[in-house]
């Protein structure tokens, strides 16, 4: 049992509370409910804030090759960021192959196809050397103040990040940030978590 202090921002007013989370599945369910409370306008405002902050980071400015995810409806929206930058930097998006992720270059929305789990994936060339990635923007279900990340439970990103030297950024809505989340030795922490 882990006591978690959470901060949830709604209508720009911070509310603090204490909850007790027994396990990762319970936390995933709770975060899913919190995200459903966000309006479309609030989601877009937070996404814009996250990527404005990322664009100011020296690690972003210095990176030529950036890995980023094509967001699902319940994740911080990456679509506008990807469309903005893919002609100026090499953007690599994940593609699920069995139990692993590989990266393919994003070359426009007309060069994407539905892949595993119905997620749109690029059809561009495959990245041969993951060490080429200087920065990776990672989705997550929940993050904590120690930059720990909890994903959806399949371990795709943890396996990928275990051998990566890239600067790792978690992108999150404010309702996804907790003082502490349950972690395991295989969970890879972020270098920075950027919150909307």
C-alpha positions as a Markdown table, in Angstrom:
| # | Residue | x | y | z |
|---|---|---|---|---|
| 1 | Unk | 0.0 | 0.0 | 0.0 |
| 2 | Unk | 1.4 | 3.4 | -1.0 |
| 3 | Unk | 0.0 | 6.7 | 0.1 |
| 4 | Unk | 0.0 | 9.1 | -2.8 |
| 5 | Unk | -0.5 | 12.8 | -2.6 |
| 6 | Unk | -1.9 | 14.1 | -5.9 |
| 7 | Unk | -2.3 | 17.5 | -7.4 |
| 8 | Unk | -5.1 | 17.9 | -9.9 |
| 9 | Unk | -5.5 | 21.2 | -11.7 |
| 10 | Unk | -9.0 | 22.0 | -12.9 |
| 11 | Unk | -10.0 | 25.5 | -14.0 |
| 12 | Unk | -6.4 | 26.6 | -13.0 |
| 13 | Unk | -7.2 | 26.0 | -9.3 |
| 14 | Unk | -5.0 | 23.5 | -7.5 |
| 15 | Unk | -6.7 | 21.0 | -5.3 |
| 16 | Unk | -4.6 | 18.7 | -3.1 |
| 17 | Unk | -5.8 | 15.5 | -1.6 |
| 18 | Unk | -4.6 | 12.3 | -0.1 |
| 19 | Unk | -5.5 | 8.9 | -1.5 |
| 20 | Unk | -4.3 | 5.4 | -1.0 |
| 21 | Unk | -3.4 | 3.3 | -4.0 |
| 22 | Unk | -3.0 | -0.4 | -3.6 |
| 23 | Unk | -1.6 | -1.3 | -7.0 |
| 24 | Unk | -0.8 | -0.1 | -10.5 |
| 25 | Unk | -4.1 | -1.3 | -12.0 |
| 26 | Unk | -6.1 | 0.8 | -9.4 |
| 27 | Unk | -3.9 | 3.9 | -10.2 |
| 28 | Unk | -4.4 | 3.3 | -14.0 |
| 29 | Unk | -8.2 | 3.3 | -13.5 |
| 30 | Unk | -8.2 | 6.4 | -11.3 |
| 31 | Unk | -6.0 | 8.4 | -13.8 |
| 32 | Unk | -8.4 | 7.3 | -16.6 |
| 33 | Unk | -11.3 | 8.8 | -14.7 |
| 34 | Unk | -9.4 | 12.0 | -13.9 |
| 35 | Unk | -8.5 | 12.4 | -17.6 |
| 36 | Unk | -12.2 | 12.1 | -18.5 |
| 37 | Unk | -12.9 | 15.2 | -16.4 |
| 38 | Unk | -10.7 | 17.3 | -18.7 |
| 39 | Unk | -12.5 | 19.4 | -21.3 |
| 40 | Unk | -11.2 | 19.4 | -24.9 |
| 41 | Unk | -10.1 | 23.0 | -24.4 |
| 42 | Unk | -8.2 | 22.1 | -21.2 |
| 43 | Unk | -6.5 | 19.2 | -23.0 |
| 44 | Unk | -5.3 | 21.4 | -25.8 |
| 45 | Unk | -4.2 | 24.1 | -23.5 |
| 46 | Unk | -2.1 | 21.6 | -21.5 |
| 47 | Unk | -0.7 | 20.0 | -24.6 |
| 48 | Unk | 0.3 | 23.5 | -26.0 |
| 49 | Unk | 2.0 | 24.3 | -22.6 |
| 50 | Unk | 3.9 | 21.0 | -22.5 |
| 51 | Unk | 5.3 | 21.4 | -26.0 |
| 52 | Unk | 6.1 | 25.1 | -25.6 |
| 53 | Unk | 8.2 | 24.1 | -22.5 |
| 54 | Unk | 9.9 | 21.3 | -24.4 |
| 55 | Unk | 10.8 | 23.6 | -27.3 |
| 56 | Unk | 12.6 | 25.9 | -24.9 |
| 57 | Unk | 14.9 | 23.1 | -23.5 |
| 58 | Unk | 18.5 | 23.0 | -24.6 |
| 59 | Unk | 18.2 | 19.3 | -25.1 |
| 60 | Unk | 15.4 | 19.8 | -27.7 |
| 61 | Unk | 17.3 | 22.6 | -29.5 |
| 62 | Unk | 20.4 | 20.5 | -29.7 |
| 63 | Unk | 18.7 | 17.3 | -30.9 |
| 64 | Unk | 18.6 | 16.4 | -34.6 |
| 65 | Unk | 16.8 | 13.1 | -34.1 |
| 66 | Unk | 13.8 | 13.0 | -31.7 |
| 67 | Unk | 11.6 | 10.1 | -30.9 |
| 68 | Unk | 8.0 | 11.0 | -30.0 |
| 69 | Unk | 4.8 | 9.1 | -29.9 |
| 70 | Unk | 1.6 | 9.5 | -32.1 |
| 71 | Unk | -0.8 | 10.3 | -29.3 |
| 72 | Unk | -4.0 | 8.4 | -28.5 |
| 73 | Unk | -7.2 | 10.2 | -27.5 |
| 74 | Unk | -6.3 | 10.0 | -23.8 |
| 75 | Unk | -2.7 | 11.1 | -24.1 |
| 76 | Unk | -1.2 | 14.6 | -24.3 |
| 77 | Unk | -1.7 | 15.5 | -28.0 |
| 78 | Unk | 1.5 | 15.3 | -30.0 |
| 79 | Unk | 0.0 | 15.7 | -33.5 |
| 80 | Unk | 0.4 | 19.5 | -33.8 |
| 81 | Unk | 4.0 | 19.3 | -32.4 |
| 82 | Unk | 4.9 | 16.5 | -34.9 |
| 83 | Unk | 3.4 | 18.4 | -37.9 |
| 84 | Unk | 5.2 | 21.5 | -36.8 |
| 85 | Unk | 8.7 | 20.0 | -36.5 |
| 86 | Unk | 9.0 | 17.0 | -38.9 |
| 87 | Unk | 10.4 | 19.1 | -41.7 |
| 88 | Unk | 13.0 | 20.7 | -39.4 |
| 89 | Unk | 14.2 | 17.7 | -37.3 |
| 90 | Unk | 14.1 | 14.0 | -37.9 |
| 91 | Unk | 11.2 | 12.7 | -35.9 |
| 92 | Unk | 10.9 | 9.0 | -35.2 |
| 93 | Unk | 7.7 | 7.3 | -34.1 |
| 94 | Unk | 7.3 | 3.9 | -32.4 |
| 95 | Unk | 6.1 | 0.9 | -34.3 |
| 96 | Unk | 5.0 | -2.2 | -32.3 |
| 97 | Unk | 6.8 | -5.4 | -33.5 |
| 98 | Unk | 5.8 | -8.3 | -31.3 |
| 99 | Unk | 6.7 | -7.3 | -27.7 |
| 100 | Unk | 9.0 | -4.6 | -28.7 |
| 101 | Unk | 9.1 | -1.1 | -30.2 |
| 102 | Unk | 11.2 | 0.0 | -33.2 |
| 103 | Unk | 11.2 | 3.5 | -34.6 |
| 104 | Unk | 10.3 | 4.6 | -38.1 |
| 105 | Unk | 10.7 | 8.1 | -39.5 |
| 106 | Unk | 7.6 | 10.3 | -39.7 |
| 107 | Unk | 7.2 | 11.6 | -43.2 |
| 108 | Unk | 3.7 | 13.0 | -43.0 |
| 109 | Unk | 0.2 | 11.8 | -42.0 |
| 110 | Unk | -0.3 | 10.4 | -45.5 |
| 111 | Unk | 2.5 | 8.0 | -44.8 |
| 112 | Unk | 1.0 | 6.3 | -41.8 |
| 113 | Unk | -1.0 | 3.1 | -41.4 |
| 114 | Unk | -3.0 | 1.5 | -38.5 |
| 115 | Unk | -0.7 | -0.9 | -36.6 |
| 116 | Unk | -0.9 | -2.9 | -33.5 |
| 117 | Unk | -3.8 | -1.9 | -31.2 |
| 118 | Unk | -5.2 | 0.4 | -34.0 |
| 119 | Unk | -2.5 | 3.0 | -33.3 |
| 120 | Unk | -1.3 | 4.9 | -36.4 |
| 121 | Unk | 2.3 | 4.2 | -37.2 |
| 122 | Unk | 4.7 | 5.7 | -39.8 |
| 123 | Unk | 5.7 | 3.7 | -42.9 |
| 124 | Unk | 9.0 | 5.6 | -43.4 |
| 125 | Unk | 12.5 | 4.1 | -43.1 |
| 126 | Unk | 13.4 | 2.2 | -39.9 |
| 127 | Unk | 15.9 | 3.6 | -37.5 |
| 128 | Unk | 19.0 | 1.4 | -37.5 |
| 129 | Unk | 20.8 | 2.8 | -34.6 |
| 130 | Unk | 18.8 | 3.8 | -31.5 |
| 131 | Unk | 21.9 | 5.7 | -30.2 |
| 132 | Unk | 21.1 | 8.2 | -32.9 |
| 133 | Unk | 18.2 | 9.5 | -30.8 |
| 134 | Unk | 19.1 | 12.5 | -28.7 |
| 135 | Unk | 15.7 | 13.1 | -27.1 |
| 136 | Unk | 12.7 | 10.9 | -26.6 |
| 137 | Unk | 9.3 | 12.1 | -25.5 |
| 138 | Unk | 7.5 | 9.4 | -23.7 |
| 139 | Unk | 3.8 | 8.9 | -22.9 |
| 140 | Unk | 2.7 | 7.5 | -19.6 |
| 141 | Unk | -0.3 | 6.9 | -17.4 |
| 142 | Unk | 1.2 | 8.4 | -14.3 |
| 143 | Unk | 4.4 | 10.1 | -13.2 |
| 144 | Unk | 5.7 | 11.2 | -9.8 |
| 145 | Unk | 8.0 | 13.9 | -8.4 |
| 146 | Unk | 11.0 | 11.6 | -8.7 |
| 147 | Unk | 10.4 | 11.4 | -12.4 |
| 148 | Unk | 9.2 | 7.8 | -12.2 |
| 149 | Unk | 6.8 | 6.7 | -15.0 |
| 150 | Unk | 4.0 | 4.2 | -15.0 |
| 151 | Unk | 2.9 | 3.0 | -18.5 |
| 152 | Unk | -0.1 | 0.9 | -19.6 |
| 153 | Unk | 1.5 | -2.3 | -18.3 |
| 154 | Unk | 3.0 | -4.0 | -21.3 |
| 155 | Unk | 6.6 | -2.7 | -20.7 |
| 156 | Unk | 7.2 | -1.6 | -24.3 |
| 157 | Unk | 8.9 | 1.7 | -23.3 |
| 158 | Unk | 10.7 | 0.3 | -20.3 |
| 159 | Unk | 12.4 | -2.4 | -22.5 |
| 160 | Unk | 13.3 | 0.3 | -25.1 |
| 161 | Unk | 14.6 | 2.9 | -22.7 |
| 162 | Unk | 16.7 | 0.4 | -20.6 |
| 163 | Unk | 19.5 | 0.7 | -23.2 |
| 164 | Unk | 18.9 | 4.3 | -24.4 |
| 165 | Unk | 21.2 | 7.2 | -23.5 |
| 166 | Unk | 18.7 | 9.7 | -25.0 |
| 167 | Unk | 17.3 | 12.5 | -22.8 |
| 168 | Unk | 14.0 | 11.1 | -21.6 |
| 169 | Unk | 11.0 | 13.4 | -21.2 |
| 170 | Unk | 7.6 | 12.4 | -19.9 |
| 171 | Unk | 4.7 | 14.4 | -21.2 |
| 172 | Unk | 1.7 | 14.6 | -18.9 |
| 173 | Unk | -1.5 | 16.3 | -18.0 |
| 174 | Unk | -1.5 | 17.8 | -14.5 |
| 175 | Unk | -3.9 | 15.1 | -13.3 |
| 176 | Unk | -1.2 | 12.5 | -14.0 |
| 177 | Unk | 1.3 | 13.8 | -11.5 |
| 178 | Unk | 1.6 | 12.2 | -8.1 |
| 179 | Unk | 4.1 | 12.6 | -5.2 |
| 180 | Unk | 4.9 | 8.9 | -5.5 |
| 181 | Unk | 3.7 | 6.0 | -7.7 |
| 182 | Unk | 4.3 | 2.3 | -7.4 |
| 183 | Unk | 7.5 | 1.3 | -9.2 |
| 184 | Unk | 9.4 | -1.9 | -10.0 |
| 185 | Unk | 13.1 | -2.4 | -10.8 |
| 186 | Unk | 12.3 | -2.7 | -14.5 |
| 187 | Unk | 10.6 | 0.7 | -14.6 |
| 188 | Unk | 12.8 | 3.3 | -16.3 |
| 189 | Unk | 12.6 | 6.8 | -14.8 |
| 190 | Unk | 12.5 | 9.9 | -16.9 |
| 191 | Unk | 15.2 | 12.7 | -16.9 |
| 192 | Unk | 12.4 | 15.2 | -16.8 |
| 193 | Unk | 8.6 | 15.2 | -16.7 |
| 194 | Unk | 6.9 | 18.2 | -18.4 |
| 195 | Unk | 3.4 | 19.0 | -17.2 |
| 196 | Unk | 0.7 | 21.1 | -18.8 |
